[in-house]
Structures are given as C-alpha cells and as structure tokens.
C-alpha cells in the first residue's frame, strides 16, 4: 500500500462521515420542527373547535333552560358542564399552542431525541424528577383535549335527556339510534392503524374534476 495515499483516503472518509452526520442533524432538526408545528397547529385548531362548540351550547342553553324552557336539573347540569368544559378546554388548547410556539430549536431536538428513544426502546439519558410546576404544565397541556371531549359528551347527553323528557317515544328511539350510528365513526381515529393502507383507498377530488 502506498503510504502517500492513506492520508487522502482518511480525509475523504472523514469528509463523507461529516456530510452524513450533517444530513442526519438536518433531518432531526427538520423532523423536530415538523412535530412542533403539528402540535402547535393541532392545539390551535382544537381551541377554535372548542369555542365553536361553546357558542352552540350557549345558544341551546338559552333556548331550552329558562322561564319558557324545561325545568330539569339533569339537563341544566349537563349543558352547563359541557359549556364550561369547552370554554376551559379552548383556553388550555390556545395556551398549549402558544407553549409549543415558544419552544426553541434545542428543546425541539431534545424532544425528538426522547421520542426516538421511546419508540426504539433504547436506554438514553436518565429521566429526571419533574418539579411541581413542570408537572403542573404537563398536566395542563394534556388536559385540553380531554376537557373538550367531556364538554362535547355532556352536550350530547344533555340533548338526549332533553329529548327524552319532551319528545315522543318514536323521536327518542330515532335520535338515539342516529347518535349511536354517528358515534361509530369516531373510535377509529384513536385506534392503531396504517395510514398507508388508508391512503391507498382514499380518493379525494372535486365533483367538477370527475
């Protein structure tokens, strides 16, 4: 082997490794940015939906509960629970979106690294004990979607109880069956599934394009 060629080969390998490491760092940074953007947009969208639901519930509450409406403690309680849950869910979701917006690149990279370790079940850096305020923030971030879900559930139950107390048996059965039918389409979104398989069967186009 020619001794004069070895330094050049080593330098070429070092350059290749440096480029690969640079590409890996760029990919991790891009992936961390995408995760941060998705989380921010998701919570922002959830806050808008919660405000929309709260507006509907407030309108229904003004029509059904009052001097001219029914006097049912169950309906009133469910409507108020749904209204307050959606209002606070909207506030928490907006605050969570703002929190993700303020995450720095270093914090996003750390988050991506911890997600990768959890997915591949590798033993990374030791987990530290959360302080009270950190745990408080964590609970506040994850509570928004649950509050919106509670608000929507309470609103639907309140409507069903209202129908049961004011409408005929036929309408009670019809509305109940329709609610069960609509509810069947919600669980698949939280179940583990293959997005690739779904996309192979998904055809979204405008009628004017067909």
N, C-alpha and C positions, 0 to 999 in steps of 0.2 A: 504494500500500500504506500502510495506517495504521501509523505508527511506534510507536503505543502498543500494538499487538498483538504486535509482534515479540518483545519480552522474554518475554511469556507463552508464546508458541509455543516459543521456545528452552528455556524452563524445562520445558515439557511434554515436549519431546523428550529433555531430559536425564533427566527422571524415568523415561521409558519405557526409555531405554538403561540406566539404573541398575537398573531392575527386571529387564531381560533379562540383564544381567551377573550380577545376584544369583541368578537362576534357573540360569544356566549354572554358577556356582560351586557352588550347592547340588547340581546334578546330578553334577558332577565329584566332589564330596565324597561323595555317596551311592554313586556307582559305585566310588570308591576303597575305601569301607568294605565294599561287597559283595565286591570282589575279595579284600580282606584276610580277610574272614570265610570265603569259599570256600576260600582257600588254607589257612587255619588248620584248618577242618573236614576238608579233604581229607587233610592230613598226619596229623591225629588219627585219622581212620578207617583210614588206611594203617598206623599204628602198632598199632592193635588187630588188624587182619588179620594183620600180621606176627607178633604174639605168638601168635595162634591157630595159624598155620602152624608156628611154632617148637614149640608144645606137641604138635601132631600128629607132627612129625618126631621129637621126643624120645621119644614113645611108640613109634613104629615102630622107632626105633633100638634101644630096649631090648628089643624083641621079636625083631628079626632079627639083631642083632650081639651076640655073646656066646658063652658056653660051649656053649649049646644051639643057637645060630644058625649061620648060614653063616660061613665064613671067607674073605671076598672083600675084597681091598684096594680094588677099584674101588667096590663097594657102600658100604663103610665110608667111603671118602673122599668120595663124593657125598653121603651122608647128613650127614656132619659139616660139609661145606662149606655145604650147604643150611641146616643148623641155625644155624651161626654167622652166615651171611649174613642170615637172617631176624631173629636176635637184634639184630645191629648195625643192620639196617635199621629195626627197631622203635625202637631208641634214637634214631637220627638223625631219624626221622619225628616222634617226640614232641618232640625238641629243635627241629625246624623249625616245628612247630605253635606251640610256645611263643615262638619268634622272631617269627612273624607276629603273635602276640597282643600283643607288646610294641611293635609299630610304631605311631608317633604319627600324628596326622592330617596333619601336614605331610609326613612321609615317605611316607604313602599317596598324597597328592596328587602328590608328585614322581614316584612310581612310575607312577601313572596317566598323567601327562604324558609320561613316556618311552615307555610302551606305545602311547599315541596317536601319538607321533612315529614309532615303528617301524611301526605299521600303515599310516599315511598316507605314509610315506617322506619326511617333511619334515625339514629340517635344523634341528634345535633347538640346544640348548646343547652345547658341545663335551664329548666324553666324557673323563673324567679317568682316569689310570692307577690301577688298583687297587693298594692296598698288599698286602703279603703276607698279612696277617691277614684283610683283606677278601676277597681271592681264596680264602683257605682256608675262610672261612664260606660263600662262594658254592658252592664245590665240595661242602662238607658238606651243604648244603641240597638240592642236586640229586642227591646220591648215594643218598639213602634209597630212592626208588622203584627204582633200578637194583639195589640190593642185595637188595631183596625179590624182584624178578624173577629174579635169579640164584639166590636161595635156593629159590624155587618150581621153577625149571627143574632145578636139581641134585637136588631131592627127587623129581621125576617121573622123571628119568633113573635115579636110584638104584633106584626101584621097578621100572622096566623091566629094568634089569640083574639085579636080584634075581629077577624072574620068569623071565628068560631062563636063569638058572643053576639054577633049582629046579623049574620047571613044565614041562608038556608042550608040544609044538610047537603044538598046537591052541590052547591057552590063550595062548601067546606071540603068535600071529597075531591072536587075538581082542582081546587087551588093546591091542596096538599099533594096530590099526585104530580101536578106540574112542578111544584117546588122540589120534590124528590127527583124528578126527571132532570131538572136543571142542575141539581147538586151532583149528579153522577158525572158531570163533565169537569168538576173541579179537582178531585183527588189525583188524576193522572199527572198533573203538573208538579206535584210534590213527591211522586214516586220515581224510583230509579229507572231510567230508560235510555235508549240510544237515540241521540239526536240525528245521527247519520241515517238510521233506518226511517225516522220520521220524515227527514228531508227528501229521501228518495221517493216518497209517496205524496209529497206536498207540491201542489201546483197552484201558485197564486198569480192570477192575472186579471186584468180588467175585462169586462164583457166586450168592450169596444175593440179589444185586441184579438178576440177569437174570430 
